[in-house]
Amino acid sequence: QKEVEQDPGPLSVPEGAIVSLNCTYSNSAFQYFMWYRQYSRKGPELLMYTYSSGNKEDGRFTAQVDKSSKYISLFIRDSQPSDSATYLCAIFTGNQFYFGTGTSLTVIP
Amino acid sequence: NAGVTQTPKFQVLKTGQSMTLQCAQDMNHEYMSWYRQDPGMGLRLIHYSVGAGITDQGEVPNGYNVSRSTTEDFPLRLLSAAPSQTSVYFCASSYSGGTPEQFFGPGTRLTVL
């Protein structure tokens, strides 16, 4: 079983829509959960991370962790064409990072 | 700060050739790592280092060597390139092994014929 699993999509939404991106993870001991954004032919960049459970908000982006179901989510409000990218979830064990396969998102003007 | 830099940006090798992918960071980060990214497989950790002189294997280390003689540099060596090593390689760094905030380089696109 992989440490983190992610639906690869692709996902296509109209501008202004609310986007929900999701991952599941395998080990309930994991404490750090991250979301990265990767534009085409670029390196990933960290959007936000959460420690343990709960929500974290940064502008139009909200990260949510549900430890009871081992489920992590990223919500994007009022999506913009500039949000078109691949979004990767990741977990950090304390010395190693494990990434999901990424979800490709296209926001249509 | 230049952040994390990688050279070369592109490389084509023949099977059996060796080469070194360079990675450098100017943020005085202790933790550095190498990933490969393949379609449908996501980012997979090859090797990582928690400080100068200390390296360890990640998820897919076979066929790759690393060393960390300075805080700034973390080169990745392909000993005898194989077509299965065709991939995009990313180097990343973070302040210490205990923080999840990693910064990635722009990547090296490697093709092995």
Backbone of each chain as ProteinMPNN parsed JSONL, in Angstrom:
{"seq_chain_A": "QKEVEQDPGPLSVPEGAIVSLNCTYSNSAFQYFMWYRQYSRKGPELLMYTYSSGNKEDGRFTAQVDKSSKYISLFIRDSQPSDSATYLCAIFTGNQFYFGTGTSLTVIP", "coords_chain_A": {"N_chain_A": [[0.846, -1.193, 0.0], [0.565, 2.189, -0.872], [2.008, 5.1, 0.647], [0.639, 7.5, 0.348], [-2.213, 8.328, -1.535], [-3.616, 9.599, -4.539], [-6.153, 10.982, -6.536], [-5.702, 11.164, -9.959], [-7.083, 12.776, -11.735], [-7.767, 14.088, -15.014], [-8.972, 17.345, -13.915], [-11.413, 19.66, -14.763], [-12.695, 22.865, -14.617], [-15.056, 25.628, -14.564], [-14.145, 29.108, -14.517], [-14.208, 30.686, -11.348], [-15.419, 28.649, -9.977], [-15.707, 26.391, -7.142], [-13.097, 24.362, -6.128], [-12.27, 21.052, -5.289], [-9.802, 19.048, -4.043], [-8.38, 15.902, -3.373], [-6.827, 13.491, -1.149], [-5.755, 10.324, 0.147], [-4.212, 8.749, 2.977], [-1.907, 6.347, 4.437], [-0.892, 5.778, 7.023], [-1.699, 6.298, 10.297], [-0.037, 7.604, 12.004], [1.243, 9.673, 10.745], [2.001, 13.163, 10.689], [2.467, 15.609, 9.436], [1.111, 17.337, 6.726], [1.053, 18.211, 3.393], [0.466, 20.505, 0.672], [1.367, 20.959, -2.642], [1.92, 23.02, -5.514], [2.336, 22.684, -8.957], [3.438, 24.081, -11.818], [3.422, 23.676, -15.388], [6.333, 22.123, -16.528], [7.889, 23.11, -14.479], [9.396, 23.3, -11.172], [7.902, 21.842, -8.193], [6.031, 23.904, -5.905], [5.6, 24.849, -2.551], [2.381, 25.149, -1.287], [0.853, 25.17, 1.115], [0.913, 23.867, 4.465], [-0.267, 21.563, 6.95], [-0.305, 20.723, 10.387], [-0.921, 17.849, 12.167], [-4.354, 17.601, 12.782], [-7.328, 19.209, 11.392], [-8.186, 22.477, 10.011], [-6.637, 24.754, 7.685], [-6.28, 27.989, 6.494], [-5.524, 30.032, 3.698], [-5.863, 32.789, 2.11], [-7.566, 32.199, -0.843], [-7.346, 29.524, -0.574], [-7.861, 26.496, 1.207], [-6.745, 24.089, 3.411], [-7.444, 20.855, 4.593], [-7.529, 18.38, 7.104], [-8.534, 15.176, 7.921], [-8.14, 13.094, 10.343], [-9.39, 10.872, 11.323], [-10.468, 9.516, 9.179], [-8.275, 9.401, 7.592], [-7.776, 11.282, 5.525], [-7.043, 13.888, 3.311], [-7.58, 17.198, 2.173], [-7.777, 19.791, -0.289], [-9.16, 22.882, -0.82], [-10.161, 25.193, -3.24], [-11.289, 28.349, -3.552], [-13.312, 30.478, -5.644], [-12.022, 29.966, -8.18], [-9.331, 30.607, -10.459], [-8.031, 31.187, -13.807], [-5.259, 31.208, -13.553], [-4.827, 29.365, -11.615], [-4.59, 26.992, -12.84], [-2.878, 24.067, -12.96], [-0.789, 21.368, -11.772], [-1.609, 19.705, -8.813], [-0.127, 18.544, -5.925], [-0.371, 16.337, -3.27], [1.235, 15.661, -0.126], [3.008, 13.847, 2.4], [4.902, 14.045, 5.425], [7.255, 12.285, 7.188], [9.011, 12.943, 9.128], [11.589, 12.426, 8.465], [11.456, 11.691, 5.835], [9.788, 12.43, 2.762], [6.692, 11.76, 1.204], [4.928, 11.639, -1.787], [1.785, 12.241, -3.441], [0.437, 11.262, -6.652], [-0.388, 13.472, -8.005], [-2.857, 15.86, -9.131], [-4.188, 17.023, -12.063], [-5.306, 20.207, -12.835], [-7.487, 22.267, -14.63], [-8.611, 25.488, -15.158], [-11.172, 27.033, -16.697], [-11.551, 29.961, -18.557]], "CA_chain_A": [[0.0, 0.0, 0.0], [1.342, 3.408, -0.945], [1.827, 5.961, 1.807], [-0.375, 8.499, 0.025], [-2.857, 8.072, -2.822], [-4.291, 10.8, -5.026], [-6.875, 10.841, -7.797], [-4.928, 11.961, -10.911], [-7.909, 13.616, -12.585], [-7.713, 15.54, -14.856], [-10.136, 18.057, -13.447], [-11.629, 20.867, -15.548], [-13.786, 23.611, -13.991], [-15.164, 27.015, -15.068], [-13.637, 30.158, -13.637], [-15.116, 31.042, -10.26], [-15.91, 27.452, -9.292], [-14.98, 25.869, -5.986], [-12.399, 23.129, -6.491], [-11.937, 20.166, -4.167], [-8.766, 18.067, -4.386], [-8.369, 14.987, -2.233], [-5.856, 12.408, -1.038], [-5.83, 9.472, 1.329], [-2.888, 8.294, 3.403], [-2.003, 4.99, 4.993], [-0.408, 5.607, 8.381], [-2.318, 7.276, 11.183], [1.001, 8.301, 12.768], [1.722, 10.836, 10.001], [1.569, 14.379, 11.362], [2.569, 16.767, 8.56], [0.417, 17.135, 5.455], [1.376, 19.365, 2.568], [-0.029, 20.653, -0.7], [2.261, 21.645, -3.56], [1.409, 23.36, -6.834], [3.396, 22.552, -9.954], [3.12, 24.526, -13.157], [4.024, 22.838, -16.414], [7.783, 22.197, -16.741], [8.511, 23.82, -13.367], [9.472, 22.537, -9.94], [6.784, 22.054, -7.273], [6.174, 24.941, -4.882], [4.745, 24.572, -1.414], [1.241, 26.056, -1.092], [0.584, 25.251, 2.535], [0.959, 22.599, 5.163], [-0.941, 21.507, 8.236], [0.252, 19.786, 11.359], [-1.962, 17.067, 12.84], [-5.649, 17.635, 12.115], [-7.987, 20.496, 11.346], [-8.165, 23.284, 8.804], [-5.736, 25.899, 7.585], [-6.744, 28.82, 5.397], [-4.59, 31.044, 3.186], [-6.522, 33.419, 0.978], [-8.608, 31.38, -1.47], [-6.99, 28.115, -0.386], [-8.081, 25.897, 2.525], [-6.311, 22.704, 3.553], [-8.203, 20.192, 5.652], [-7.082, 17.03, 7.422], [-9.446, 14.372, 8.731], [-7.308, 11.972, 10.759], [-10.2, 9.676, 11.591], [-10.631, 8.781, 7.927], [-6.992, 9.492, 6.897], [-8.188, 11.967, 4.309], [-6.622, 15.281, 3.264], [-8.265, 17.909, 1.098], [-7.451, 21.179, -0.6], [-10.264, 23.585, -1.456], [-9.812, 26.453, -3.877], [-12.493, 29.152, -3.796], [-13.223, 31.465, -6.716], [-10.867, 29.515, -8.962], [-8.87, 31.493, -11.527], [-7.215, 30.483, -14.815], [-3.876, 31.093, -13.075], [-4.746, 28.197, -10.737], [-4.39, 25.8, -13.68], [-1.586, 23.483, -12.591], [-0.925, 20.075, -11.107], [-1.555, 19.847, -7.36], [0.4, 17.334, -5.316], [-0.398, 16.224, -1.822], [2.432, 15.0, 0.382], [3.126, 13.682, 3.843], [6.271, 14.106, 5.912], [7.336, 11.377, 8.328], [10.044, 13.429, 10.039], [12.836, 12.437, 7.701], [11.187, 11.429, 4.424], [8.563, 12.952, 2.174], [6.012, 10.913, 0.235], [4.037, 12.466, -2.586], [0.779, 11.66, -4.305], [0.782, 11.329, -8.079], [-0.765, 14.784, -8.536], [-4.115, 16.047, -9.856], [-4.092, 18.106, -13.039], [-6.471, 21.086, -12.782], [-7.61, 23.324, -15.634], [-9.692, 26.431, -14.892], [-11.53, 27.576, -18.004], [-12.069, 31.354, -18.419]], "C_chain_A": [[0.884, 1.246, 0.0], [1.02, 4.283, 0.262], [0.743, 7.006, 1.564], [-0.897, 8.239, -1.386], [-3.647, 9.309, -3.224], [-4.96, 10.5, -6.352], [-6.183, 11.734, -8.832], [-5.748, 12.915, -11.762], [-7.783, 13.178, -14.038], [-9.061, 16.129, -14.452], [-10.229, 19.366, -14.235], [-12.849, 21.582, -14.991], [-13.879, 24.987, -14.623], [-14.602, 27.983, -14.041], [-14.678, 30.534, -12.588], [-15.636, 29.858, -9.477], [-15.099, 27.165, -8.035], [-14.392, 24.515, -6.38], [-12.082, 22.346, -5.223], [-10.96, 19.104, -4.657], [-8.54, 17.199, -3.151], [-7.279, 13.928, -2.324], [-6.2, 11.563, 0.181], [-4.423, 9.035, 1.697], [-3.037, 7.049, 4.256], [-1.726, 4.9, 6.483], [-0.956, 6.705, 9.287], [-1.294, 8.043, 12.013], [1.535, 9.544, 12.038], [1.143, 12.112, 10.617], [1.579, 15.604, 10.447], [1.958, 16.443, 7.2], [0.58, 18.395, 4.621], [0.634, 19.336, 1.245], [0.97, 21.487, -1.487], [1.521, 21.936, -4.861], [2.577, 23.274, -7.801], [2.874, 23.004, -11.313], [3.908, 23.693, -14.148], [5.516, 23.156, -16.576], [8.5, 23.061, -15.682], [8.625, 22.878, -12.179], [8.258, 22.8, -9.061], [7.089, 23.203, -6.308], [5.166, 24.666, -3.777], [3.64, 25.62, -1.31], [0.991, 26.273, 0.396], [0.746, 23.88, 3.155], [0.202, 22.715, 6.468], [-0.237, 20.476, 9.109], [-0.911, 19.157, 12.119], [-3.282, 17.252, 12.091], [-6.186, 19.062, 12.071], [-7.82, 21.197, 10.018], [-7.086, 24.345, 8.875], [-6.13, 26.684, 6.35], [-5.67, 29.825, 5.011], [-5.213, 31.641, 1.936], [-7.631, 32.55, 0.431], [-8.41, 29.886, -1.228], [-7.249, 27.678, 1.059], [-7.623, 24.449, 2.482], [-7.018, 22.102, 4.76], [-7.659, 18.785, 5.852], [-8.131, 16.366, 8.301], [-8.69, 13.11, 9.138], [-8.122, 10.719, 11.011], [-10.382, 8.848, 10.334], [-9.352, 8.781, 7.103], [-7.187, 10.112, 5.517], [-7.697, 13.404, 4.386], [-7.219, 15.934, 2.024], [-7.687, 19.296, 0.926], [-8.647, 21.763, -1.339], [-9.754, 24.902, -2.026], [-11.12, 27.179, -4.176], [-12.236, 30.114, -4.941], [-12.024, 31.157, -7.633], [-10.607, 30.439, -10.157], [-8.091, 30.699, -12.568], [-5.774, 30.295, -14.374], [-3.707, 29.942, -12.076], [-4.532, 26.906, -11.525], [-2.975, 25.274, -13.48], [-1.855, 22.055, -12.129], [-0.724, 20.281, -9.615], [-1.16, 18.51, -6.758], [0.194, 17.389, -3.814], [0.846, 15.471, -1.372], [2.327, 14.84, 1.886], [4.6, 13.652, 4.195], [6.337, 13.276, 7.182], [8.275, 11.886, 9.415], [11.417, 13.373, 9.397], [12.631, 12.128, 6.225], [9.851, 12.029, 4.026], [8.002, 11.918, 1.199], [4.95, 11.744, -0.459], [2.958, 11.625, -3.259], [1.19, 11.861, -5.761], [0.42, 12.666, -8.706], [-2.101, 14.756, -9.256], [-3.96, 17.244, -10.77], [-5.391, 18.902, -13.059], [-6.394, 22.114, -13.909], [-8.815, 24.182, -15.27], [-9.962, 27.189, -16.191], [-12.116, 28.969, -17.855], [-13.504, 31.453, -18.916]], "O_chain_A": [[1.834, 1.344, 0.777], [-0.075, 4.224, 0.822], [0.007, 7.357, 2.485], [-0.128, 7.966, -2.308], [-4.26, 9.978, -2.392], [-4.378, 9.825, -7.202], [-6.08, 12.942, -8.618], [-5.187, 13.775, -12.441], [-7.697, 11.976, -14.286], [-10.117, 15.519, -14.616], [-9.243, 20.094, -14.358], [-13.923, 20.989, -14.896], [-12.89, 25.479, -15.167], [-14.59, 27.701, -12.842], [-15.862, 30.682, -12.889], [-16.237, 30.036, -8.418], [-13.968, 27.626, -7.881], [-15.091, 23.643, -6.894], [-11.677, 22.918, -4.211], [-11.265, 18.35, -5.581], [-8.513, 17.698, -2.026], [-6.864, 13.524, -3.411], [-6.849, 12.028, 1.118], [-3.545, 8.959, 0.838], [-4.124, 6.727, 4.735], [-2.275, 4.024, 7.151], [-0.705, 7.89, 9.067], [-1.643, 9.03, 12.661], [2.206, 10.376, 12.648], [-0.022, 12.158, 11.012], [0.798, 16.534, 10.648], [2.252, 15.407, 6.602], [0.285, 19.5, 5.076], [0.227, 18.279, 0.764], [1.369, 22.572, -1.064], [0.618, 21.2, -5.257], [3.678, 23.737, -7.501], [1.977, 22.383, -11.884], [4.922, 23.084, -13.807], [5.901, 24.314, -16.738], [9.549, 23.652, -15.939], [8.035, 21.798, -12.169], [7.642, 23.861, -9.163], [8.241, 23.442, -5.945], [4.022, 24.297, -4.041], [3.912, 26.819, -1.251], [0.925, 27.406, 0.872], [0.721, 22.862, 2.464], [0.044, 23.802, 7.024], [0.34, 19.502, 8.625], [-1.775, 19.858, 12.646], [-3.32, 17.076, 10.873], [-5.596, 19.989, 12.626], [-7.378, 20.608, 9.032], [-6.674, 24.779, 9.951], [-6.298, 26.11, 5.274], [-4.994, 30.395, 5.867], [-5.111, 31.08, 0.845], [-8.553, 32.194, 1.166], [-9.239, 29.076, -1.644], [-6.906, 28.385, 2.006], [-8.054, 23.675, 1.627], [-7.171, 22.742, 5.8], [-7.364, 18.083, 4.885], [-8.562, 16.932, 9.306], [-8.61, 12.159, 8.361], [-7.592, 9.611, 10.922], [-10.445, 7.621, 10.4], [-9.336, 8.214, 6.01], [-6.812, 9.54, 4.493], [-7.901, 14.076, 5.398], [-7.347, 15.31, 0.971], [-7.175, 19.898, 1.87], [-9.094, 21.22, -2.349], [-9.009, 25.63, -1.37], [-11.95, 26.698, -4.948], [-11.1, 30.519, -5.187], [-11.139, 31.991, -7.824], [-11.531, 30.972, -10.77], [-7.544, 29.643, -12.25], [-5.128, 29.327, -14.775], [-2.582, 29.583, -11.728], [-4.318, 25.847, -10.936], [-1.998, 25.954, -13.793], [-2.998, 21.599, -12.1], [0.219, 20.953, -9.197], [-1.771, 17.479, -7.039], [0.545, 18.374, -3.166], [1.442, 14.728, -2.152], [1.638, 15.608, 2.558], [5.441, 13.283, 3.375], [5.592, 13.512, 8.133], [8.325, 11.318, 10.506], [12.303, 14.16, 9.729], [13.561, 12.293, 5.435], [8.92, 12.125, 4.825], [8.752, 11.281, 0.46], [4.177, 12.457, 0.18], [3.176, 10.463, -3.6], [2.17, 12.546, -6.054], [0.863, 12.972, -9.813], [-2.448, 13.771, -9.907], [-3.641, 18.345, -10.321], [-6.461, 18.335, -13.277], [-5.36, 22.75, -14.112], [-9.918, 23.664, -15.093], [-9.094, 27.89, -16.711], [-13.077, 29.155, -17.109], [-14.097, 32.531, -18.879]]}, "seq_chain_B": "NAGVTQTPKFQVLKTGQSMTLQCAQDMNHEYMSWYRQDPGMGLRLIHYSVGAGITDQGEVPNGYNVSRSTTEDFPLRLLSAAPSQTSVYFCASSYSGGTPEQFFGPGTRLTVL", "coords_chain_B": {"N_chain_B": [[18.918, 35.803, -2.984], [19.601, 32.801, -4.766], [18.254, 30.478, -4.354], [17.367, 27.117, -4.913], [19.384, 25.591, -7.2], [19.822, 23.854, -10.284], [21.805, 21.945, -12.487], [22.593, 20.094, -15.47], [19.888, 21.668, -17.395], [18.739, 20.111, -19.349], [19.496, 16.847, -20.619], [20.893, 14.353, -22.656], [21.65, 10.997, -22.737], [23.547, 8.071, -23.615], [22.845, 4.59, -23.255], [24.554, 3.115, -20.579], [26.389, 5.146, -20.207], [27.856, 7.456, -17.845], [27.002, 10.078, -15.553], [26.811, 13.219, -13.768], [24.374, 14.895, -11.983], [23.952, 18.178, -11.01], [23.339, 19.956, -7.975], [22.642, 22.783, -6.059], [22.328, 24.916, -3.205], [21.678, 28.059, -1.661], [20.765, 28.755, 0.813], [21.583, 27.892, 3.225], [20.573, 25.469, 4.062], [20.045, 22.466, 5.862], [18.921, 20.029, 5.139], [18.731, 18.098, 2.246], [17.526, 16.757, -0.84], [16.883, 14.319, -3.444], [14.661, 13.749, -6.101], [12.803, 11.795, -8.452], [10.554, 12.295, -11.146], [7.955, 10.802, -12.697], [5.51, 10.13, -15.242], [2.324, 9.416, -13.943], [3.435, 8.308, -11.694], [4.18, 10.121, -9.843], [6.206, 12.088, -7.553], [9.163, 10.595, -6.536], [11.3, 9.667, -3.935], [14.788, 9.586, -4.127], [17.453, 9.752, -2.927], [18.502, 11.184, 0.198], [19.776, 13.793, 2.376], [20.711, 14.732, 5.599], [22.541, 16.496, 6.432], [25.915, 17.769, 5.991], [28.095, 15.214, 4.995], [26.369, 13.171, 5.656], [24.224, 10.839, 4.35], [21.332, 9.15, 3.015], [19.243, 6.432, 1.87], [16.382, 6.688, -0.248], [13.177, 5.954, -1.557], [13.652, 4.882, -4.148], [16.545, 4.079, -4.739], [18.334, 2.591, -6.324], [20.932, 2.404, -8.724], [21.817, 4.941, -8.493], [24.086, 7.275, -6.999], [25.063, 9.3, -4.202], [26.692, 12.047, -2.571], [27.672, 14.191, 0.111], [29.551, 16.658, 0.609], [29.691, 19.306, 1.282], [27.598, 21.847, 2.835], [26.197, 23.232, 0.893], [26.077, 21.827, -1.575], [24.808, 19.019, -3.402], [25.31, 16.56, -5.225], [24.044, 14.261, -7.7], [24.768, 11.111, -8.858], [24.706, 9.168, -11.756], [25.512, 5.963, -12.377], [25.708, 4.033, -14.435], [23.979, 4.631, -17.006], [20.568, 3.834, -17.723], [17.744, 3.131, -19.869], [15.454, 3.129, -18.26], [15.937, 5.104, -16.472], [15.253, 7.438, -17.607], [13.728, 10.447, -17.05], [12.347, 13.197, -15.121], [14.309, 15.03, -12.993], [14.362, 16.265, -9.737], [15.798, 18.407, -7.371], [15.707, 19.204, -3.913], [15.468, 21.279, -0.97], [15.486, 21.871, 2.578], [15.216, 23.647, 5.702], [15.847, 22.127, 7.979], [15.857, 18.659, 8.952], [13.537, 18.351, 10.325], [11.479, 19.922, 9.43], [8.667, 20.552, 7.325], [8.836, 22.236, 5.136], [9.811, 22.356, 2.1], [11.952, 23.404, -0.555], [12.045, 23.485, -4.007], [14.178, 22.818, -6.816], [14.482, 23.793, -10.345], [14.524, 21.553, -11.946], [15.874, 18.779, -13.889], [15.786, 17.511, -17.064], [16.138, 14.344, -18.17], [17.109, 12.143, -20.697], [17.585, 8.843, -21.611], [19.013, 6.973, -24.038]], "CA_chain_B": [[19.204, 34.363, -2.95], [19.229, 32.059, -5.957], [17.413, 29.351, -3.98], [17.908, 25.817, -5.308], [19.725, 25.589, -8.624], [20.159, 22.541, -10.836], [22.382, 21.899, -13.829], [22.042, 20.895, -16.566], [18.432, 21.669, -17.527], [18.416, 18.984, -20.228], [20.63, 15.978, -20.904], [20.632, 13.099, -23.36], [22.739, 10.044, -22.545], [23.41, 6.735, -24.187], [22.867, 3.52, -22.255], [25.879, 2.769, -20.092], [27.167, 6.329, -19.86], [27.672, 7.972, -16.494], [26.987, 11.532, -15.462], [26.458, 13.796, -12.48], [23.442, 16.016, -11.939], [24.405, 19.087, -9.958], [22.341, 20.68, -7.195], [23.234, 23.681, -5.07], [21.398, 25.848, -2.55], [22.394, 29.125, -0.95], [19.921, 29.131, 1.946], [22.157, 27.261, 4.405], [19.672, 24.399, 4.474], [20.7, 21.221, 6.245], [18.279, 18.861, 4.515], [18.623, 18.139, 0.794], [17.008, 15.488, -1.344], [16.712, 14.143, -4.873], [13.458, 13.035, -6.515], [12.497, 11.669, -9.861], [9.126, 12.431, -11.41], [7.543, 10.064, -13.888], [4.056, 10.187, -15.44], [1.542, 8.424, -13.232], [4.148, 7.797, -10.517], [4.426, 11.195, -8.891], [7.583, 12.326, -7.122], [9.686, 9.507, -5.71], [12.553, 10.047, -3.298], [15.923, 8.733, -4.513], [18.364, 9.836, -1.791], [18.412, 12.434, 0.925], [20.885, 14.082, 3.273], [20.298, 15.598, 6.706], [23.644, 17.392, 6.72], [27.17, 17.42, 5.318], [28.67, 13.94, 5.384], [25.332, 12.197, 6.027], [23.243, 10.575, 3.305], [20.538, 7.942, 3.227], [18.469, 6.036, 0.705], [14.949, 6.894, -0.262], [12.307, 4.901, -2.083], [14.17, 4.302, -5.397], [17.957, 4.472, -4.802], [19.2, 1.751, -7.154], [21.481, 3.019, -9.926], [22.195, 6.321, -8.177], [24.932, 7.529, -5.842], [25.14, 10.681, -3.757], [27.61, 12.393, -1.494], [27.399, 15.56, 0.594], [30.793, 17.121, 1.23], [29.441, 20.657, 1.788], [26.186, 22.133, 3.08], [25.564, 23.834, -0.274], [26.009, 21.0, -2.781], [24.327, 17.634, -3.246], [25.27, 15.993, -6.57], [23.476, 12.923, -7.918], [25.548, 10.422, -9.889], [24.186, 7.984, -12.425], [26.726, 5.187, -12.561], [25.639, 3.414, -15.757], [22.612, 5.038, -17.328], [19.662, 2.874, -18.364], [16.523, 3.804, -20.354], [14.491, 3.262, -17.161], [16.266, 6.304, -15.713], [14.675, 8.591, -18.302], [12.822, 11.044, -16.083], [12.673, 14.556, -14.696], [14.922, 14.943, -11.668], [14.261, 17.478, -8.932], [16.504, 18.533, -6.112], [14.96, 20.029, -2.972], [16.152, 21.499, 0.3], [14.726, 22.487, 3.656], [16.103, 24.172, 6.736], [16.33, 20.997, 8.761], [15.098, 17.449, 8.696], [12.289, 18.307, 11.061], [10.491, 20.849, 8.905], [8.106, 20.076, 6.051], [8.872, 23.27, 4.102], [10.845, 22.058, 1.117], [12.05, 24.265, -1.723], [12.478, 22.676, -5.126], [14.85, 23.387, -7.96], [13.685, 23.809, -11.583], [14.495, 20.228, -12.56], [16.723, 18.354, -15.006], [15.108, 16.51, -17.906], [17.139, 13.386, -18.629], [16.684, 11.088, -21.604], [18.609, 7.821, -21.825], [18.676, 6.246, -25.27]], "C_chain_B": [[18.757, 33.693, -4.234], [18.295, 30.91, -5.627], [18.11, 28.04, -4.309], [18.16, 25.852, -6.814], [20.149, 24.193, -9.055], [20.771, 22.72, -12.222], [22.711, 20.462, -14.187], [20.516, 20.912, -16.54], [17.967, 20.471, -18.357], [19.68, 18.158, -20.449], [20.141, 14.741, -21.635], [21.873, 12.219, -23.194], [22.488, 8.789, -23.359], [23.48, 5.718, -23.046], [24.306, 3.185, -21.876], [26.753, 3.962, -19.735], [26.901, 6.725, -18.419], [27.632, 9.489, -16.546], [26.59, 11.954, -14.053], [25.503, 14.953, -12.681], [23.83, 16.88, -10.751], [23.212, 19.754, -9.281], [23.059, 21.534, -6.171], [22.145, 24.557, -4.479], [22.208, 26.838, -1.727], [21.617, 29.611, 0.259], [20.415, 28.531, 3.257], [21.24, 26.169, 4.97], [20.447, 23.131, 4.794], [20.204, 20.041, 5.42], [18.203, 19.063, 3.013], [18.204, 16.765, 0.298], [16.922, 15.51, -2.862], [15.463, 13.306, -5.123], [13.517, 12.812, -8.025], [10.978, 11.716, -10.04], [8.807, 11.79, -12.746], [6.032, 10.121, -14.029], [3.349, 9.054, -14.703], [2.182, 7.899, -11.966], [4.379, 8.874, -9.477], [5.907, 11.389, -8.626], [8.02, 11.175, -6.22], [11.088, 9.87, -5.224], [13.652, 9.054, -3.663], [16.91, 8.627, -3.339], [18.114, 11.146, -1.071], [19.588, 12.568, 1.885], [20.4, 15.037, 4.356], [21.419, 16.541, 7.121], [24.894, 16.925, 6.002], [27.735, 16.128, 5.894], [27.672, 12.859, 5.715], [24.35, 12.049, 4.873], [22.492, 9.29, 3.625], [19.692, 7.681, 1.989], [16.997, 6.372, 0.885], [14.236, 5.688, -0.837], [12.912, 4.167, -3.282], [15.646, 4.613, -5.585], [18.828, 3.723, -5.811], [19.623, 2.458, -8.434], [21.964, 4.437, -9.726], [23.106, 6.358, -6.952], [24.893, 8.998, -5.483], [26.256, 10.813, -2.74], [27.305, 13.824, -1.079], [28.64, 16.033, 1.353], [30.646, 18.537, 1.782], [27.955, 20.832, 2.06], [25.476, 22.535, 1.793], [25.262, 22.855, -1.407], [25.588, 19.566, -2.487], [24.208, 17.01, -4.633], [24.695, 14.58, -6.593], [24.205, 12.279, -9.088], [24.781, 9.222, -10.432], [25.4, 7.172, -12.859], [26.817, 4.579, -13.961], [24.207, 3.584, -16.228], [21.847, 3.945, -18.065], [18.416, 3.632, -18.832], [15.48, 4.002, -19.252], [14.771, 4.49, -16.29], [15.875, 7.582, -16.454], [13.585, 9.175, -17.412], [13.145, 12.526, -15.944], [13.147, 14.462, -13.254], [14.84, 16.296, -10.972], [15.098, 17.335, -7.679], [15.686, 19.456, -5.216], [15.773, 20.212, -1.71], [15.179, 22.068, 1.316], [15.676, 22.793, 4.798], [16.681, 23.052, 7.585], [15.46, 19.801, 8.484], [13.751, 17.439, 9.376], [11.212, 19.235, 10.54], [9.969, 20.352, 7.57], [8.223, 21.085, 4.915], [10.068, 23.047, 3.182], [10.776, 23.046, -0.037], [12.677, 23.451, -2.846], [13.252, 23.488, -6.154], [13.996, 23.277, -9.212], [13.666, 22.478, -12.324], [15.512, 20.042, -13.673], [15.973, 17.276, -15.77], [16.156, 15.608, -18.54], [16.49, 12.346, -19.528], [17.844, 10.131, -21.802], [18.184, 6.963, -23.012], [19.228, 4.832, -25.261]], "O_chain_B": [[17.67, 33.972, -4.741], [17.606, 30.405, -6.514], [19.295, 27.868, -4.023], [17.248, 26.113, -7.599], [20.756, 23.448, -8.286], [20.313, 23.538, -13.019], [23.071, 19.678, -13.309], [19.915, 20.218, -15.719], [16.915, 19.892, -18.085], [20.79, 18.692, -20.464], [19.115, 14.157, -21.286], [22.995, 12.643, -23.473], [21.356, 8.491, -23.739], [24.098, 5.967, -22.011], [25.162, 2.997, -22.74], [27.754, 3.807, -19.035], [25.867, 6.383, -17.844], [28.162, 10.106, -17.47], [26.1, 11.152, -13.258], [25.778, 15.876, -13.447], [24.012, 16.39, -9.636], [22.211, 20.074, -9.923], [23.976, 21.068, -5.495], [21.17, 24.899, -5.147], [23.261, 26.515, -1.177], [21.785, 30.753, 0.689], [19.747, 28.646, 4.285], [21.145, 25.977, 6.182], [21.386, 22.767, 4.086], [20.982, 19.161, 5.049], [17.677, 20.073, 2.546], [18.487, 15.746, 0.928], [16.892, 16.572, -3.483], [15.229, 12.296, -4.458], [14.186, 13.538, -8.76], [10.223, 11.238, -9.193], [9.327, 12.19, -13.788], [5.33, 10.157, -13.018], [3.725, 7.887, -14.822], [1.562, 7.13, -11.232], [4.739, 8.568, -8.341], [6.755, 10.914, -9.382], [7.331, 10.828, -5.261], [11.939, 10.316, -5.994], [13.48, 7.843, -3.53], [17.162, 7.536, -2.829], [17.584, 12.097, -1.647], [20.296, 11.603, 2.171], [19.749, 16.038, 4.058], [21.258, 17.308, 8.07], [24.933, 15.818, 5.467], [27.842, 15.965, 7.109], [28.065, 11.735, 6.027], [23.717, 13.022, 4.464], [22.957, 8.456, 4.401], [19.456, 8.572, 1.174], [16.451, 6.347, 1.987], [14.644, 4.546, -0.626], [12.712, 2.961, -3.427], [15.989, 5.349, -6.511], [19.935, 4.164, -6.121], [18.798, 3.037, -9.141], [22.46, 5.072, -10.657], [22.933, 5.593, -6.003], [24.711, 9.85, -6.353], [26.701, 9.837, -2.137], [26.731, 14.585, -1.858], [28.764, 15.838, 2.562], [31.407, 18.929, 2.666], [27.139, 20.052, 1.57], [24.299, 22.226, 1.608], [24.282, 23.04, -2.129], [25.959, 18.983, -1.468], [23.104, 16.938, -5.173], [24.841, 13.813, -5.641], [24.251, 12.84, -10.182], [24.281, 8.383, -9.683], [26.226, 7.657, -13.632], [27.873, 4.608, -14.592], [23.331, 2.786, -15.895], [22.394, 3.233, -18.907], [18.068, 4.662, -18.256], [14.702, 4.954, -19.31], [13.94, 4.871, -15.466], [16.139, 8.684, -15.975], [12.629, 8.483, -17.059], [14.08, 13.04, -16.559], [12.47, 13.888, -12.401], [15.197, 17.329, -11.538], [15.106, 16.295, -7.02], [15.043, 20.386, -5.703], [16.656, 19.41, -1.405], [14.169, 22.673, 0.955], [16.79, 22.274, 4.858], [17.878, 23.039, 7.874], [14.42, 19.927, 7.838], [12.899, 16.612, 9.048], [10.14, 19.335, 11.137], [10.722, 19.795, 6.771], [7.745, 20.809, 3.815], [11.181, 23.494, 3.458], [9.696, 23.472, -0.448], [13.711, 22.808, -2.66], [13.014, 24.682, -6.337], [12.896, 22.727, -9.158], [12.866, 22.298, -13.242], [15.951, 20.999, -14.31], [15.573, 16.259, -15.203], [16.965, 16.058, -19.351], [15.47, 11.748, -19.184], [18.956, 10.551, -22.123], [17.137, 6.316, -22.989], [19.034, 4.088, -26.222]]}, "name": "protein", "num_of_chains": 2, "seq": "QKEVEQDPGPLSVPEGAIVSLNCTYSNSAFQYFMWYRQYSRKGPELLMYTYSSGNKEDGRFTAQVDKSSKYISLFIRDSQPSDSATYLCAIFTGNQFYFGTGTSLTVIPNAGVTQTPKFQVLKTGQSMTLQCAQDMNHEYMSWYRQDPGMGLRLIHYSVGAGITDQGEVPNGYNVSRSTTEDFPLRLLSAAPSQTSVYFCASSYSGGTPEQFFGPGTRLTVL"}
